[in-house]
C-alpha cells in the first residue's frame, strides 16, 4: 500500500510540455518518421493509413506533437494538414550528438573488424598466397 501511495505522489512532467517525453512514445516517433519522409504536408487520414492506428489515437498523438512544437498544422477546408517542424527536431538532434562519440567508437571497431575479416578471406581465396 505504501508503494502505491508513493507512485501516486510522484511528480511527472506533462507529456505536452516536454519534447523528450513526447518522443518517448514509439507511436509518436512513427508519426514523426512518416512526416519526415513525406514530400509535403500530410492529412490525418494519410497518417492513419501509414502508421496503422485508428483516427482518434493518431489525432491524440498529433495533438501532443503539436503542443510541444514538433509538428506544424494548417487548416485546408475541413482538413488539417501536418508537417514536421525541423527546427524543433534539430534541438533533439543537437542534444543527442553529445553522445555520438560513444557509438562512433563502436562503429569504428566494427569497421576495423570487418576489414580484418575481409583481408583474411582474401588471403584464403588468393591462390598466390597458398602455402606461404
QUIGIDA-V33076 format. One record per run of one state. SS is the DSSP state (H for helix, E for strand, C for the rest). FROM is the first residue (numbers start at 1). TO is the last residue. If there is no record, write none. Layout:
SS_FROM_TO ; SS_FROM_TO
This chain:
C_1_1 ; H_2_9 ; C_10_14 ; H_15_17 ; C_18_18 ; H_19_23 ; C_24_25 ; H_26_37 ; C_38_41 ; E_42_43 ; H_44_51 ; C_52_54 ; H_55_67 ; C_68_70 ; E_71_76 ; C_77_78 ; E_79_84 ; C_85_85 ; H_86_125 ; C_126_126 ; H_127_129 ; C_130_132
